[in-house]
Amino acid sequence: MVTIYTTSNPFMQTGPVQNKGLGSGVLISSDCHILTAAHVVDWSSSISIKTQDGKLRKATLLFSEKSADIALLKLDVPDSSLSHATFGDSDTMAVGQNVYAIGSPYGMENSFSSGIVSAFRNFNTLYDGTVNIEFIQTDAAINSGNSGGPLFNSNGEVVGIASSILTVSGGFQGIGMAVTSNTVKSLLSFEDRPWIGIEGVFLKSDELAKLFNLNLTGGLLVQKVAKSSPASAADIHGGYIYANIGGKEILFGGSQGDFNWQIRIDSRIVHDFRSVFFCAFWTGVYGGSSSGFYINL
């Protein structure tokens, strides 16, 4: 477990103002990669890491995904003598099992709290149309400064990264969220999946699909499209109209993509995302007609 100190310089009407932030993280490799929450480090102009030996070290942001609230950092000067954690399989966890959170709440380093898995939540959110973003709900105490810290199982393996709390008082009230380790592994395994450049919400036939009068057993409501991405090149558009449905903010007004993925090699459908050479064929619905495009990887 590490403590993360950040500095940002937002520009206000009176000029730039220096803000300081605090969070937690966890070393996950001998190359000194660090996992934390995206909201801890986003917009930071500098990132410093306090490791278990008490040293303060500079780090660089490598990857950040806001929809899952995870970020990957790396120490500017790696130190192979630093111990790192190992990932567990969050899919093997069950409601009622013990979990343990370690972090720096309010700057109190190496604070330990315990609880159970209260539930699993996915909020029907898919990253890039392929990765299901899932959270562990826990009653292990998570407070300001815990964000980005590890959630361990009873074997000492990381099964979650602390993300947020649901609160009325502003403090912890027994409902904390941690993104699951398997979600993290899927998002960081770039070579194992194609990148489309979209963020969306899964359409279930008995929920959102009905509201949009769509007769679908499965689909994707496209929320955002990355500039210059394959989805953008295929003329797929994100939403631009904000709505609140069941307490969840939804963007609509763009494209609704038919959730139909096929991986093809020499016209043969395969399902092994670890293949070295392949194309992904995506069929979608845009403007009432089907369209498709190939992504060469």
N, C-alpha and C positions, 0 to 999 in steps of 0.2 A: 504494500500500500504506500502511496506517495501523496504529498500535499502539493497542490498547484496554486501558484500565485500569478495573477495576470494583471497587465496594465493595458488600458485602452485610452484613446484620446478622441472622444466624440467632439464634433464641432457644434458649439452652441451659438446663440445670437451674439454673445459677448466674446466669442472666440473658442479655441480648443480648450477642453477641460480634461484633466487627467483623472480617470477612474481606476480604482484597484478592485480586483476580484479574488475570491478564494473558492477552492474546490478540492476534490479528491480524485485519485486515479489509481491505476494498478499496472505495474510492470508485467508484460506478457511474453517477453522474449529476451534471449541473451544479447540480442542486438539493441536492447533498450528501447523497444517500442512500448508505448504507454496508452492504455485505454482510459477514456474519461467521457463525460457528457458533453455534447456539442455546445450547449448553452454556457458551459463553464469557460470555453476558450474562443468561441466565435467573436469576431471583431476585435480580438486582442492584438495590440501592437508588440507586446513582448510576453513570453511565457517562461516562468521559472519553476523548477521542480525541486522540492525538498525530499530527498531520498532517506531511507532508513538509517543511513550513516550520518545523518545530520547535515550533509552538504547541499548547497543550493546550486542547481545546474540549469543551464539554458536548454530550451527545447523548441522544436519547430513543429507546426501543425502540418500533417500530411493529408488528412482526409476528415471530412465532417459531413454528417447526414442529419439534418434537422428533424426530419419526419420520424426517425428512430432515436434521436437525441444521443448519438454516439460520435466520438471523434478519436482519431488516432494521431498520437504524437510520437516524436523520436528525440532522444537526447542528442544535442549537437555533438557532444563528445561521449561516445558509448563507453561503458565500463562493464566488462564481462564479469566482474566480481560481484555485481549486484544480483541478488536473488529475484527470481520472477515467479509468478503464479502460473498455474495450468488451468486450462478450460475444462469444465465438465459438460455433460450432455443435459441441457435443460429439459429436453423431451422426456427424460426419465424421472423428472420431479413430479410430485403429486400434491394435491391440496392436503394440508395438514403436516407435511414434512417440515423439519426444522431448517431454518436458514439463518445466516449470520452476516451482519453488515459492519464494515470497518471503514472509518473515514475521519474527517476533521470537522465535525460540527462546531460552528462558531469559532473555528481555529483551534479547537481542542484535539490535537493530533492523536492518531491511533485509538480513537474511541471505538469500543466494541459494543454492539447491541445484538440481541437475538430475538427471533420470532418464528413464525411459520409462513408457509405459502398459503395465502388466503384465497387466491383465485388466479386464473390466467386471463389476461385481457388482450385482445388484438385490435379492437376498434375498427375492424374491417379495412385497415390501411395496408396497401401494397406499395413497396418501393420498386420503381421501374417496372411495375406490372408483374414482377416475378417473385419478389421476396416478401413474405408475410411478416409484418412487424408485430411482434408479440411481447407483452410485458408480464412480469410476475407481480401480482399484488401481494404485499406483505405487511405485517404489523410490526416488523423489526423497526426500531426507531430510526427515522431518516429526517435530518434537520438541515438548515442552511449550512453549507460547507461539506455535507455528505455527498452532494451531487458528483457523479462520476466515480464514486468509490465502488469497490467490489461487493457483491453479495455471494457468500460461499455456501456450499452444501456441507454436510457432515463429514465429507471426505477431504475438505479443504480445497475443493475445486471451485473456480469461479463459474457461477450459473446465472449471474445477472450483473448489470451495471446500474447503480442507483440513478434515477432520473428525476422524479418529481413526487410531490405529495398532494393529496386532496385535503384541503383544510378550510375551515371557516375562521378560526382564531388567528391564523397566520403561522402557527406552530404545528408540530406533529400531532395528529389525532388518530393514529392507528391505521391510516391508509397510505401506504407508500407504493411507488411503482419503480420497477427496475427492468430495463430491456433485457430479454433473455440472451444467454450466451450463444444459443444457436442462431438467433437473429443476427447477432454480431458477426459470427463466423460466416454466415451467408453473405452479409454485406461486404466483408473484407476479402472474400474469395473471388476476386475479380476475374481470374482465369477460368472459373467454373461456370460462368453464365454470360450471356450477351448483355450489352448495355443498350437500352432503347432511348433513354432520356425522358422518361415520364414518371410522374407521381400520381397515384390515383386511389380511389376507394372502391372496394369490391362491391359489386351490385348483386344482392341476393334477391331472388324472385319474390320473396315475401316481405321485403323491406323497401329499399330505395328504388328498385326496379319498378315497383308498383306506382310509386310517386311520379316517376317519369313516364308512366304508361308504356313500359317496355316489357315484352313477353320474353324474358331471358331466364335461363336456369343458372347463368353465370356470366359475368361481364365486368367491365372496368369503367368507372366514371373518371375520366382524365381530369386531374386537378391542375397540374403544371407540366409544361414541356420545356426541356432545356434547349437553349439557343444552339443552333448548328448541330443538333442531335439527329440520329436517324428518324425519330418520330417527327421532328420539325421538318426534315426533308420530305417526309411523306405527307405533309400538309395536315398533320394532326395538331389540334389546338387545345390548350387548357381552358379552364373555366374563367369567367370574368364577372359572374354574378354571385354575390355572397348570400347565403341563406343559413338559417339555424334550424336544423331538423333534429328533434329529440335531444336538444342540448349540444349538438355537435355542429360546428361550422363546416359548411360544404360549399365548394365552388362549382357552379355549373354554367352551361351556356356554350361550352366548347364541344369536343367530340366525345362520343361514347364508343369505346372500342370493344369489339367482340373478343372475349377472353379465350382465344383459340391459338395456342402455341404448338408449333411443330418444328422439331429440329431435324434437318435433312442432310444426309451425306450421300452424294451420287443418287439423288431422288429416293433414297431409302430413309424412312422415318426412324429416328433413334431418340432415346431419352437420356443419353449419357452426356451431361453438360461438361464432363471432364475431357471429352474428345479434343484433340489438338486442332483439327481443321474442320470447320463446319459452318453452315449458314443457318440463320434462324429465319423462318418464314412466318410472318404475322399477318393474319387477315383481320380486317377491322370494318367497322361501320362508320361511314362519314357522309353526312348529307343524304342518308337513306340508301346509299349504295355500298357494296363491298369493295374494299381495296386491299392491296397487299404490297409488301416490299421485302427485299432480302437484305440481310445485314451480314456483310463479309467480315469475319474475324480472323 
